[in-house]
Amino acid sequence: MKNNCKYIGKYISQLYRKGSSFISKELNELGIGSGQVMFLLELYRQDGRSQEELSEVLHIDKGTTARAIKKLEEEGFLVRKKDEMDKRAYKVSLTQKSKDLKQNIFNVMLNWEDNITSKLTEEEVDMMIMLLKKICT
């Protein structure tokens, strides 16, 4: 292991905590937690996905996905319906409430991204994205 690598996890952890705090603070009044927002963002990309597909796409275990979906459903952001093709599965869809808040949610996410990239050049941002994608694969 390289000497400088022992600190990478520390910075990733700090970014995660700061991001969670920022997003929670901004979305709390809407009734959305930082752990739930990723599900909404993914459904904004493609509505009507199964819980299992959301778990796979987001790399989140099925139990955590089920809890997040349940909470979002209780708050009126999502509805779950039995899949017509696979009666064991549920399709998850956005409600009008979550559709109406789409721009607000996107603005919070963009504000966070602006916040963490404000001291970086455009080239540094591009490099960071490329490196993070490489690490995640």
DSSP file (Angstrom, degrees, kcal/mol; ACC not computed):
  #  RESIDUE AA STRUCTURE BP1 BP2  ACC     N-H-->O    O-->H-N    N-H-->O    O-->H-N    TCO  KAPPA ALPHA  PHI   PSI    X-CA   Y-CA   Z-CA
    1    1 A M              0   0    0      0, 0.0     2,-0.1     0, 0.0     5,-0.0   0.000 360.0 360.0 360.0 137.4    0.0    0.0    0.0
    2    2 A K    >>  -     0   0    0      1,-0.1     3,-1.0     2,-0.0     4,-0.5  -0.453 360.0-121.8 -73.4 148.5    1.3    3.5   -0.9
    3    3 A N  G >4 S+     0   0    0      1,-0.2     3,-0.9     2,-0.2     4,-0.1   0.876 110.3  52.0 -59.2 -39.6    1.8    5.8    2.1
    4    4 A N  G >4 S+     0   0    0      1,-0.2     3,-1.0     2,-0.1     4,-0.2   0.664  95.3  71.9 -75.0 -13.6   -0.6    8.5    0.8
    5    5 A C  G X> S+     0   0    0     -3,-1.0     3,-1.3     1,-0.2     4,-0.6   0.729  77.3  76.7 -73.1 -22.0   -3.4    6.0    0.3
    6    6 A K  G << S+     0   0    0     -3,-0.9     4,-0.3    -4,-0.5    -1,-0.2   0.665  95.5  49.9 -67.1 -12.2   -4.1    5.5    4.0
    7    7 A Y  G <> S+     0   0    0     -3,-1.0     4,-1.7    -4,-0.1    -1,-0.3   0.561  84.7  86.7 -99.8 -10.4   -5.9    8.9    4.1
    8    8 A I  H <> S+     0   0    0     -3,-1.3     4,-2.4    -4,-0.2     5,-0.2   0.925  88.9  50.8 -57.5 -47.3   -8.2    8.4    1.2
    9    9 A G  H  X S+     0   0    0     -4,-0.6     4,-2.6     1,-0.2    -1,-0.2   0.856 105.7  56.9 -59.8 -36.1  -10.9    6.7    3.3
   10   10 A K  H  > S+     0   0    0     -4,-0.3     4,-2.1    -3,-0.2    -1,-0.2   0.920 110.7  43.0 -61.0 -44.6  -10.7    9.6    5.8
   11   11 A Y  H  X S+     0   0    0     -4,-1.7     4,-2.5     2,-0.2    -2,-0.2   0.868 113.0  51.4 -73.1 -36.4  -11.6   12.1    3.1
   12   12 A I  H  X S+     0   0    0     -4,-2.4     4,-2.4    -5,-0.2    -2,-0.2   0.919 111.1  49.6 -63.4 -42.4  -14.2    9.9    1.5
   13   13 A S  H  X S+     0   0    0     -4,-2.6     4,-2.6    -5,-0.2    -2,-0.2   0.905 110.5  49.7 -62.5 -43.3  -15.8    9.6    4.9
   14   14 A Q  H  X S+     0   0    0     -4,-2.1     4,-2.9     2,-0.2     5,-0.3   0.925 111.3  48.9 -61.9 -45.3  -15.7   13.3    5.5
   15   15 A L  H  X S+     0   0    0     -4,-2.5     4,-2.7     1,-0.2     5,-0.2   0.910 111.7  49.6 -61.0 -42.3  -17.3   14.0    2.1
   16   16 A Y  H  X S+     0   0    0     -4,-2.4     4,-2.8     2,-0.2    -2,-0.2   0.944 114.0  44.3 -62.3 -48.5  -20.0   11.4    2.9
   17   17 A R  H  X S+     0   0    0     -4,-2.6     4,-2.4     2,-0.2    -2,-0.2   0.922 116.2  46.1 -63.8 -45.0  -20.8   12.9    6.3
   18   18 A K  H  X S+     0   0    0     -4,-2.9     4,-2.6    -5,-0.2    -1,-0.2   0.903 114.3  48.8 -65.1 -40.7  -20.8   16.5    5.1
   19   19 A G  H  X S+     0   0    0     -4,-2.7     4,-2.9    -5,-0.3     5,-0.3   0.929 111.5  48.8 -64.2 -45.5  -22.9   15.6    2.1
   20   20 A S  H  X S+     0   0    0     -4,-2.8     4,-2.6    -5,-0.2     5,-0.2   0.911 113.4  47.6 -60.0 -43.3  -25.4   13.7    4.2
   21   21 A S  H  X S+     0   0    0     -4,-2.4     4,-2.4    -5,-0.2    -2,-0.2   0.930 114.0  46.2 -64.2 -46.9  -25.6   16.6    6.6
   22   22 A F  H  X S+     0   0    0     -4,-2.6     4,-2.2     2,-0.2    -2,-0.2   0.944 116.7  43.7 -61.2 -50.2  -26.0   19.2    3.9
   23   23 A I  H  X S+     0   0    0     -4,-2.9     4,-2.5     1,-0.2     5,-0.2   0.905 113.6  51.1 -65.7 -42.3  -28.7   17.2    2.0
   24   24 A S  H  X S+     0   0    0     -4,-2.6     4,-1.9    -5,-0.3    -1,-0.2   0.930 111.0  48.5 -59.4 -46.2  -30.6   16.3    5.2
   25   25 A K  H  < S+     0   0    0     -4,-2.4     4,-0.5    -5,-0.2    -1,-0.2   0.913 115.7  43.5 -61.0 -43.7  -30.7   19.9    6.3
   26   26 A E  H  < S+     0   0    0     -4,-2.2    -1,-0.2    -5,-0.2    -2,-0.2   0.841 123.5  34.5 -72.8 -34.2  -31.9   21.1    2.9
   27   27 A L  H >X>S+     0   0    0     -4,-2.5     5,-1.8    -5,-0.2     3,-1.3   0.523  91.3  92.5-100.7  -6.8  -34.5   18.3    2.3
   28   28 A N  G ><5S+     0   0    0     -4,-1.9     3,-1.5     1,-0.3    -1,-0.1   0.884  83.0  55.1 -55.8 -42.8  -35.6   17.8    5.9
   29   29 A E  G 345S+     0   0    0     -4,-0.5    -1,-0.3     1,-0.3    -2,-0.1   0.721 106.1  53.2 -66.8 -18.8  -38.5   20.3    5.6
   30   30 A L  G <45S-     0   0    0     -3,-1.3    -1,-0.3     2,-0.2    -2,-0.2   0.564 118.2-112.5 -88.3 -10.1  -39.8   18.3    2.6
   31   31 A G  T <<5S+     0   0    0     -3,-1.5     2,-0.5    -4,-0.6    -3,-0.2   0.723  76.0 127.2  85.5  23.1  -39.8   15.1    4.6
   32   32 A I      < -     0   0    0     -5,-1.8    -1,-0.3    -8,-0.1    -2,-0.2  -0.957  46.8-148.4-117.7 129.5  -36.9   13.5    2.6
   33   33 A G    >>  -     0   0    0     -2,-0.5     4,-1.5    -3,-0.1     3,-1.3  -0.529  27.8-112.3 -90.7 161.4  -33.8   12.0    4.2
   34   34 A S  T 34 S+     0   0    0      1,-0.3     4,-0.5     2,-0.2    -1,-0.1   0.809 118.5  54.5 -63.1 -28.6  -30.4   12.0    2.7
   35   35 A G  T 34 S+     0   0    0      1,-0.2    -1,-0.3     2,-0.1     4,-0.2   0.620 110.4  46.5 -78.6 -12.4  -30.6    8.2    2.4
   36   36 A Q  T X> S+     0   0    0     -3,-1.3     4,-1.3     2,-0.1     3,-1.1   0.700  91.4  77.5 -99.5 -24.2  -33.8    8.4    0.5
   37   37 A V  H 3X S+     0   0    0     -4,-1.5     4,-2.7     1,-0.3     5,-0.2   0.824  85.8  62.4 -61.3 -33.1  -33.0   11.0   -2.0
   38   38 A M  H 3> S+     0   0    0     -4,-0.5     4,-2.1     1,-0.2    -1,-0.3   0.849 101.3  53.2 -62.6 -32.8  -31.0    8.7   -4.2
   39   39 A F  H <> S+     0   0    0     -3,-1.1     4,-2.0     2,-0.2    -1,-0.2   0.912 110.2  46.8 -68.2 -41.8  -34.1    6.5   -4.8
   40   40 A L  H  X S+     0   0    0     -4,-1.3     4,-2.2     2,-0.2    -2,-0.2   0.930 111.1  51.8 -63.9 -44.4  -36.0    9.6   -6.0
   41   41 A L  H  X S+     0   0    0     -4,-2.7     4,-1.3     1,-0.2    -2,-0.2   0.896 110.8  48.1 -59.5 -40.4  -33.2   10.7   -8.2
   42   42 A E  H  X S+     0   0    0     -4,-2.1     4,-1.9     1,-0.2    -1,-0.2   0.875 111.5  49.6 -69.4 -36.5  -33.0    7.3   -9.8
   43   43 A L  H  < S+     0   0    0     -4,-2.0    -2,-0.2     2,-0.2    -1,-0.2   0.795 104.3  58.8 -73.7 -27.0  -36.8    7.2  -10.4
   44   44 A Y  H  < S+     0   0    0     -4,-2.2     3,-0.3     1,-0.2    -1,-0.2   0.860 107.6  48.5 -64.7 -33.5  -36.7   10.7  -11.9
   45   45 A R  H  < S-     0   0    0     -4,-1.3     2,-0.3     1,-0.3    -2,-0.2   0.914 137.6  -0.1 -69.8 -43.2  -34.3    9.1  -14.5
   46   46 A Q  S  < S-     0   0    0     -4,-1.9     3,-0.4    -5,-0.1    -1,-0.3  -0.800  76.6-154.5-152.5 103.8  -36.6    6.2  -15.1
   47   47 A D  S    S+     0   0    0     -2,-0.3    46,-0.2    -3,-0.3    -3,-0.1  -0.337  70.9  41.4 -75.3 157.0  -39.9    5.9  -13.3
   48   48 A G  S    S+     0   0    0     44,-1.1    45,-0.2     1,-0.2    -1,-0.2   0.794  74.9 152.1  80.5  29.9  -41.7    2.6  -12.6
   49   49 A R  E     -A   92   0A   0     43,-0.8    43,-3.8    -3,-0.4    -1,-0.2  -0.478  46.3-107.3 -87.9 162.3  -38.7    0.4  -11.7
   50   50 A S  E  >  -A   91   0A   0     41,-0.3     4,-2.2    -2,-0.1    41,-0.2  -0.511  25.2-117.2 -82.7 157.8  -38.8   -2.6   -9.4
   51   51 A Q  H  > S+     0   0    0     39,-1.2     4,-2.4     1,-0.2     5,-0.2   0.903 117.2  53.7 -59.1 -40.7  -37.3   -2.4   -5.9
   52   52 A E  H  > S+     0   0    0     38,-0.2     4,-2.3     1,-0.2    -1,-0.2   0.908 107.3  49.8 -62.8 -42.1  -34.8   -5.1   -6.9
   53   53 A E  H  > S+     0   0    0      2,-0.2     4,-2.9     1,-0.2     5,-0.2   0.904 109.5  51.7 -63.3 -41.3  -33.7   -3.0   -9.9
   54   54 A L  H  X S+     0   0    0     -4,-2.2     4,-2.3     1,-0.2    -2,-0.2   0.917 109.0  51.2 -61.1 -42.8  -33.3    0.1   -7.7
   55   55 A S  H  X>S+     0   0    0     -4,-2.4     5,-2.1     1,-0.2     4,-0.9   0.927 113.5  44.7 -58.3 -46.0  -31.1   -2.0   -5.3
   56   56 A E  H  <5S+     0   0    0     -4,-2.3     3,-0.4     2,-0.2    -2,-0.2   0.931 114.1  47.2 -66.3 -46.9  -28.9   -3.2   -8.1
   57   57 A V  H  <5S+     0   0    0     -4,-2.9    -1,-0.2     1,-0.2    -2,-0.2   0.881 120.5  38.1 -64.2 -39.2  -28.5    0.2   -9.8
   58   58 A L  H  <5S-     0   0    0     -4,-2.3    -1,-0.2    -5,-0.2    -2,-0.2   0.518 104.9-126.6 -90.4  -6.1  -27.7    2.0   -6.6
   59   59 A H  T  <5 +     0   0    0     -4,-0.9     2,-0.4    -3,-0.4    -3,-0.2   0.935  63.0 139.0  57.4  48.3  -25.6   -0.8   -5.1
   60   60 A I      < -     0   0    0     -5,-2.1    -1,-0.2    -6,-0.2    -2,-0.1  -0.970  58.1-104.8-124.3 137.7  -27.7   -0.8   -2.0
   61   61 A D     >  -     0   0    0     -2,-0.4     4,-2.3     1,-0.1     5,-0.2  -0.185  30.0-113.7 -64.2 156.9  -28.9   -4.0   -0.2
   62   62 A K  H  > S+     0   0    0      1,-0.2     4,-2.6     2,-0.2     5,-0.2   0.824 113.1  54.5 -62.7 -35.6  -32.5   -5.0   -0.5
   63   63 A G  H  > S+     0   0    0      2,-0.2     4,-2.1     1,-0.2    -1,-0.2   0.922 110.1  45.7 -65.7 -44.2  -33.4   -4.5    3.1
   64   64 A T  H  > S+     0   0    0      2,-0.2     4,-2.4     1,-0.2    -2,-0.2   0.900 113.4  51.1 -64.4 -40.9  -32.2   -0.8    3.1
   65   65 A T  H  X S+     0   0    0     -4,-2.3     4,-2.8     1,-0.2     5,-0.2   0.933 108.7  50.7 -61.4 -46.3  -34.0   -0.3   -0.2
   66   66 A A  H  X S+     0   0    0     -4,-2.6     4,-2.3     1,-0.2    -2,-0.2   0.903 111.7  47.7 -60.0 -42.4  -37.2   -1.7    1.2
   67   67 A R  H  X S+     0   0    0     -4,-2.1     4,-2.3     2,-0.2    -1,-0.2   0.916 113.5  47.2 -65.7 -43.0  -37.0    0.6    4.3
   68   68 A A  H  X S+     0   0    0     -4,-2.4     4,-2.5     2,-0.2    -2,-0.2   0.918 113.6  47.8 -65.1 -43.4  -36.3    3.7    2.2
   69   69 A I  H  X S+     0   0    0     -4,-2.8     4,-2.3     2,-0.2    -1,-0.2   0.908 111.3  51.4 -63.8 -42.2  -39.1    2.9   -0.3
   70   70 A K  H  X S+     0   0    0     -4,-2.3     4,-2.6    -5,-0.2    -2,-0.2   0.923 111.2  47.3 -61.0 -44.9  -41.5    2.3    2.6
   71   71 A K  H  X S+     0   0    0     -4,-2.3     4,-1.8     2,-0.2    -2,-0.2   0.923 113.1  48.0 -63.9 -44.6  -40.6    5.6    4.2
   72   72 A L  H  <>S+     0   0    0     -4,-2.5     5,-2.9     1,-0.2     6,-1.0   0.851 112.3  50.4 -65.0 -33.6  -41.0    7.5    0.9
   73   73 A E  H ><5S+     0   0    0     -4,-2.3     3,-1.4     4,-0.2    -2,-0.2   0.923 108.7  51.0 -68.7 -44.2  -44.3    5.7    0.3
   74   74 A E  H 3<5S+     0   0    0     -4,-2.6    -2,-0.2     1,-0.3    -1,-0.2   0.835 109.4  51.5 -61.0 -33.3  -45.6    6.7    3.8
   75   75 A E  T 3<5S-     0   0    0     -4,-1.8    -1,-0.3    -5,-0.2    -2,-0.2   0.452 119.9-111.1 -85.3  -0.8  -44.6   10.3    3.1
   76   76 A G  T < 5S+     0   0    0     -3,-1.4    21,-0.3     2,-0.2    22,-0.3   0.679  87.7 113.4  83.8  18.2  -46.6   10.2   -0.2
   77   77 A F  S   <S+     0   0    0     -5,-2.9    18,-2.0    -6,-0.2     2,-0.3   0.734  78.0  24.8 -90.9 -25.2  -43.6   10.4   -2.5
   78   78 A L  E     -B   94   0A   0     -6,-1.0     2,-0.4    16,-0.2    16,-0.2  -0.914  59.0-152.2-136.4 159.0  -43.9    6.9   -4.1
   79   79 A V  E     -B   93   0A   0     14,-2.3    14,-2.7    -2,-0.3     2,-0.5  -0.990  13.1-147.8-128.6 144.1  -46.5    4.2   -4.7
   80   80 A R  E     -B   92   0A   0     -2,-0.4     2,-0.4    12,-0.2    12,-0.2  -0.931  17.8-179.6-110.8 134.6  -45.8    0.5   -5.0
   81   81 A K  E     -B   91   0A   0     10,-2.5    10,-3.5    -2,-0.5     3,-0.0  -0.982  35.9 -99.3-131.8 144.7  -47.8   -1.7   -7.3
   82   82 A K  E     -B   90   0A   0     -2,-0.4     2,-0.4     8,-0.2     8,-0.3  -0.366  44.1-111.5 -58.8 136.7  -47.6   -5.4   -7.9
   83   83 A D        -     0   0    0      6,-2.7     6,-0.2     3,-0.6    -1,-0.1  -0.581  18.1-145.4 -71.2 127.2  -45.7   -6.1  -11.1
   84   84 A E  S    S+     0   0    0     -2,-0.4     3,-0.2     1,-0.2    -1,-0.2   0.842  99.4  42.7 -63.0 -34.0  -48.1   -7.5  -13.7
   85   85 A M  S    S+     0   0    0      1,-0.3     2,-0.5     2,-0.0    -1,-0.2   0.827 125.7  30.5 -82.8 -33.9  -45.4   -9.7  -15.2
   86   86 A D    >   -     0   0    0      3,-0.1     3,-2.1     1,-0.1    -3,-0.6  -0.878  65.8-166.8-131.0  98.0  -44.0  -10.9  -11.9
   87   87 A K  T 3  S+     0   0    0     -2,-0.5    -1,-0.1     1,-0.3    -3,-0.1   0.633  87.2  61.4 -63.0 -14.5  -46.5  -11.1   -9.1
   88   88 A R  T 3  S+     0   0    0     -6,-0.1    -1,-0.3     2,-0.0     2,-0.2   0.677  99.1  69.2 -82.9 -17.1  -43.7  -11.4   -6.5
   89   89 A A  S <  S-     0   0    0     -3,-2.1    -6,-2.7    -6,-0.2     2,-0.4  -0.612  70.0-140.6-105.5 160.4  -42.2   -8.1   -7.4
   90   90 A Y  E     - B   0  82A   0     -8,-0.3   -39,-1.2    -2,-0.2     2,-0.4  -0.944   7.5-142.5-118.4 140.9  -43.3   -4.5   -6.9
   91   91 A K  E     -AB  50  81A   0    -10,-3.5   -10,-2.5    -2,-0.4     2,-0.5  -0.847  18.4-146.3 -95.8 138.4  -43.0   -1.6   -9.3
   92   92 A V  E     -AB  49  80A   0    -43,-3.8   -44,-1.1    -2,-0.4   -43,-0.8  -0.915  20.0-178.6-110.6 129.1  -42.2    1.7   -7.7
   93   93 A S  E     - B   0  79A   0    -14,-2.7   -14,-2.3    -2,-0.5     2,-0.1  -0.936  27.4-111.0-130.5 150.7  -43.6    4.9   -9.1
   94   94 A L  E     - B   0  78A   0     -2,-0.3   -16,-0.2   -16,-0.2     2,-0.2  -0.459  28.8-139.0 -73.4 146.5  -43.4    8.6   -8.4
   95   95 A T     >  -     0   0    0    -18,-2.0     4,-2.0    -2,-0.1     5,-0.2  -0.517  30.7-101.9 -94.5 172.4  -46.4   10.4   -7.1
   96   96 A Q  H  > S+     0   0    0      1,-0.2     4,-2.7     2,-0.2     5,-0.2   0.868 122.2  61.2 -61.7 -34.9  -47.5   13.9   -8.2
   97   97 A K  H  > S+     0   0    0    -21,-0.3     4,-1.0     1,-0.2    -1,-0.2   0.934 107.7  41.9 -57.1 -48.2  -46.0   15.2   -4.9
   98   98 A S  H  4 S+     0   0    0    -22,-0.3     4,-0.4   -21,-0.3    -1,-0.2   0.845 113.0  53.8 -71.2 -32.3  -42.5   13.9   -5.8
   99   99 A K  H >< S+     0   0    0     -4,-2.0     3,-1.0     1,-0.2     4,-0.3   0.888 106.2  53.1 -66.1 -38.2  -42.9   15.1   -9.4
  100  100 A D  H 3< S+     0   0    0     -4,-2.7     4,-0.2     1,-0.2     3,-0.2   0.782 111.1  47.1 -66.8 -26.6  -43.8   18.6   -8.1
  101  101 A L  T 3X S+     0   0    0     -4,-1.0     4,-2.5    -5,-0.2     5,-0.2   0.408  81.0 103.7 -94.8   1.4  -40.6   18.7   -6.0
  102  102 A K  H <> S+     0   0    0     -3,-1.0     4,-2.7    -4,-0.4     5,-0.2   0.907  82.0  45.3 -52.9 -50.8  -38.2   17.4   -8.7
  103  103 A Q  H  > S+     0   0    0     -4,-0.3     4,-2.5    -3,-0.2    -1,-0.2   0.887 111.8  52.6 -64.7 -38.4  -36.7   20.8   -9.4
  104  104 A N  H  > S+     0   0    0     -4,-0.2     4,-1.9     2,-0.2    -1,-0.2   0.919 112.0  46.1 -60.5 -43.8  -36.3   21.6   -5.7
  105  105 A I  H  X S+     0   0    0     -4,-2.5     4,-2.2     2,-0.2    -2,-0.2   0.920 112.3  49.8 -66.8 -44.6  -34.5   18.3   -5.1
  106  106 A F  H  X S+     0   0    0     -4,-2.7     4,-2.6    -5,-0.2    -1,-0.2   0.892 108.5  54.3 -60.7 -39.0  -32.3   18.8   -8.2
  107  107 A N  H  X S+     0   0    0     -4,-2.5     4,-2.6     2,-0.2    -1,-0.2   0.902 107.2  50.1 -63.1 -40.9  -31.4   22.3   -6.9
  108  108 A V  H  X S+     0   0    0     -4,-1.9     4,-2.2     2,-0.2    -1,-0.2   0.934 112.3  47.3 -61.6 -45.7  -30.3   20.9   -3.6
  109  109 A M  H  X S+     0   0    0     -4,-2.2     4,-2.3     1,-0.2    -2,-0.2   0.894 113.0  48.5 -64.8 -39.9  -28.1   18.3   -5.3
  110  110 A L  H  X S+     0   0    0     -4,-2.6     4,-2.8     2,-0.2    -1,-0.2   0.885 109.4  53.3 -66.7 -38.4  -26.6   21.0   -7.6
  111  111 A N  H  X S+     0   0    0     -4,-2.6     4,-2.3     2,-0.2    -2,-0.2   0.901 109.3  49.0 -62.5 -40.5  -25.9   23.3   -4.7
  112  112 A W  H  X S+     0   0    0     -4,-2.2     4,-2.3     2,-0.2    -2,-0.2   0.934 112.0  48.2 -63.7 -45.2  -24.0   20.5   -2.9
  113  113 A E  H  X S+     0   0    0     -4,-2.3     4,-1.5     1,-0.2    -2,-0.2   0.912 112.1  48.9 -62.6 -42.0  -22.0   19.8   -6.0
  114  114 A D  H  X S+     0   0    0     -4,-2.8     4,-0.8     1,-0.2    -1,-0.2   0.899 109.9  54.3 -60.8 -40.2  -21.3   23.5   -6.4
  115  115 A N  H  < S+     0   0    0     -4,-2.3     3,-0.5     1,-0.2    -2,-0.2   0.920 112.6  40.1 -60.6 -46.8  -20.3   23.6   -2.8
  116  116 A I  H  < S+     0   0    0     -4,-2.3    -1,-0.2     1,-0.2    -2,-0.2   0.667 121.4  42.1 -82.4 -14.8  -17.7   20.8   -3.1
  117  117 A T  H >< S+     0   0    0     -4,-1.5     3,-1.9    -5,-0.2    -1,-0.2   0.373  80.8 103.9-109.0   4.7  -16.3   21.8   -6.4
  118  118 A S  T 3< S+     0   0    0     -4,-0.8    -1,-0.1    -3,-0.5    -2,-0.1   0.770  85.2  44.2 -61.3 -27.0  -16.1   25.6   -5.8
  119  119 A K  T 3  S+     0   0    0     -4,-0.2     2,-0.3    -3,-0.2    -1,-0.3   0.317 100.7  89.4 -99.3   8.3  -12.3   25.6   -5.3
  120  120 A L  S <  S-     0   0    0     -3,-1.9     2,-0.1     1,-0.0    -3,-0.0  -0.771  74.2-123.6-106.5 149.8  -11.6   23.3   -8.2
  121  121 A T     >  -     0   0    0     -2,-0.3     4,-2.3     1,-0.1     5,-0.2  -0.392  34.5-104.9 -77.6 166.5  -10.9   24.1  -11.8
  122  122 A E  H  > S+     0   0    0      1,-0.2     4,-2.3     2,-0.2     5,-0.2   0.883 124.3  52.0 -59.9 -38.5  -13.1   22.7  -14.6
  123  123 A E  H  > S+     0   0    0      2,-0.2     4,-2.5     1,-0.2    -1,-0.2   0.891 108.4  50.6 -65.1 -39.9  -10.2   20.3  -15.4
  124  124 A E  H  > S+     0   0    0      2,-0.2     4,-2.7     1,-0.2    -2,-0.2   0.893 109.6  50.4 -66.2 -39.1   -9.9   19.2  -11.8
  125  125 A V  H  X S+     0   0    0     -4,-2.3     4,-2.5     2,-0.2    -2,-0.2   0.935 111.5  48.1 -62.9 -45.9  -13.7   18.5  -11.6
  126  126 A D  H  X S+     0   0    0     -4,-2.3     4,-2.3     1,-0.2    -2,-0.2   0.912 113.3  48.1 -60.0 -42.8  -13.5   16.4  -14.8
  127  127 A M  H  X S+     0   0    0     -4,-2.5     4,-2.7     2,-0.2    -2,-0.2   0.908 110.5  51.4 -64.4 -43.0  -10.5   14.6  -13.4
  128  128 A M  H  X S+     0   0    0     -4,-2.7     4,-2.9     2,-0.2     5,-0.2   0.926 110.8  48.1 -61.3 -45.5  -12.2   13.9  -10.1
  129  129 A I  H  X S+     0   0    0     -4,-2.5     4,-2.4     1,-0.2    -1,-0.2   0.924 112.5  48.9 -60.8 -44.7  -15.3   12.5  -11.9
  130  130 A M  H  X S+     0   0    0     -4,-2.3     4,-2.1    -5,-0.2    -2,-0.2   0.922 113.8  46.0 -61.8 -44.8  -13.1   10.3  -14.0
  131  131 A L  H  X S+     0   0    0     -4,-2.7     4,-2.6     2,-0.2    -2,-0.2   0.906 112.1  50.1 -66.9 -41.7  -11.2    9.0  -11.0
  132  132 A L  H  X S+     0   0    0     -4,-2.9     4,-2.4     2,-0.2    -1,-0.2   0.901 110.9  49.5 -64.8 -40.0  -14.3    8.4   -8.9
  133  133 A K  H  X S+     0   0    0     -4,-2.4     4,-1.3    -5,-0.2    -1,-0.2   0.918 111.4  50.2 -61.3 -42.6  -15.9    6.5  -11.7
  134  134 A K  H  < S+     0   0    0     -4,-2.1     3,-0.3     1,-0.2    -2,-0.2   0.910 111.8  47.2 -63.0 -43.2  -12.7    4.4  -12.1
  135  135 A I  H  < S+     0   0    0     -4,-2.6    -1,-0.2     1,-0.2    -2,-0.2   0.904 109.9  53.5 -64.8 -41.1  -12.6    3.7   -8.4
  136  136 A C  H  <        0   0    0     -4,-2.4    -1,-0.2     1,-0.3    -2,-0.2   0.733 360.0 360.0 -70.5 -21.8  -16.3    2.7   -8.3
  137  137 A T     <        0   0    0     -4,-1.3    -1,-0.3    -3,-0.3    -2,-0.2   0.461 360.0 360.0 -91.5 360.0  -15.9    0.2  -11.1
